[in-house]
Amino acid sequence: MAEANQREAIDLGEKFGLFSDQWSPRIIAGLNDLHVKIAKIEGEFVWHSHAETDEFFLVHKGSFVMEYRDRSVTLKAGDVHIVPRGVEHRPVAAAECEIVMIEPAGTLNTGDAGGDRTVEAPPWI
């Protein structure tokens, strides 16, 4: 799908309704050199970091824990959290959770870890 018409409102509920797979981000908007992505998550993701960028997370629905090697942060619907660049982390969701992320275009979801959960080119929806 081509880039979304960014002159219109973006209905997050509608966008989340367009897919069911987890840990597979979709791009819903772009601003400057950033992408706004959404994803459904459940279970544990891989430990990873992003040496060049911070990551913005907003919980749309549900809750999850952002684990760090030395602590964890619990996030619920409406919460925002920033993961600092270069800090190893992994999201963990006990039940399905819907998240919004803002990060530079081209940022890999698995950061420096790679692996079979890496989404090289998330689709626009």
N, C-alpha and C positions, 0 to 999 in steps of 0.2 A: 504494500500500500504506500502511496506517496505521502510526503509530509502532510500533516494535518493542517487544516485551515485555522491559523492561529488568530484570526480576527473574530472568531466565535468563541463562546464559552465552551470549556471542556468539562463534560459531565463525568466525574471520576467513576461513579457507579456504573454508568453505561460502558465506559472503557474496560473496567474490571469484568463486566459481563461478557466481553468478547473472547475471553480465553479461560482455560481451566488449568493448564499446566503450571507447575510450580518451579521456582528458581529459574525462570526464563523471562527476563525483563523485556518490556515493550516500551518504545519511545512514544510519548504523547505530545511533546512540544519541544521546541528549541529556543534558546535565547542566547545571544552573543555566541560564545563557543561552548555552550553548555547544552546538555540534554536533560529533559525531565522524563524520568522513566517510572514505570509502575511494575510491580511484580507481586505474585502470590507466593508465600513461603510457608513451609511446614517442615518440621524436623530440624536437623542440624546442617548448616552449610560448612564449607571448608574454611580452615584457618587461612587468612591471607592479609596482605596489606597493599596499600597504594602509595608508592614512594613519592609521587609527584602531586597528589591531590588529596584534599579533605573530601569527605562524603557527607551529604545531607540526607537524612532519613525523616520521613513523616509517616506515622501510622494512620492509615485511613480506616481500617477495620480490624479488630482483634487486638492481639498483643504479642510481643516477642521480647527476648532478652538479647541484648548485644553483649557478648562475652569478650572480655579482654583477658590476657594472661594473668593479670593481677586483681581483677574486679569484674563486676557485671552491672549492667544498667537495664532495668525493666522499663519497657515502653508500652503504653496502651494507646487506644484510639485518640487522636488529637495531639499526641506527644511528638516533639521534634528532637532529634539528636544529631550531633555532628561527630563523626569519627575523624580524628586528626590524621593528616598525611603521615605515612610511615609507621602507623601503629597497627600491630597485628590484632585482628578481631575476627569474630564469626557470629552471625545471627543464628538464633535458635528459637523456634516457635513450637510450642506444645500442640497447638491447633492451627488451622489455616489462618493466615494473617495477610492483609493487603497493605503494601507499603508504596510510598512515593519516594523517589530518590532524585537528587540533582547532582550532576557531576559533569566534568568535561566530556565532550563528544569523544568517542573512541575508548573511554575507560572500560576495561574488561571487568566483568562482575566478579571474577575470581582473582583479580589483581595479579600478584606475583606467583600465585599458587598454580595457575593453569589447571589442567585436568578435564575430565569429561563433563563437568558442569559449566565450562566456559562457553559464553555466548559471544561469538566474534562480532556479529553484526545484528543487534536486536532490530526487529521489524518495527516500523511505524504503524500505529493503529489510530 
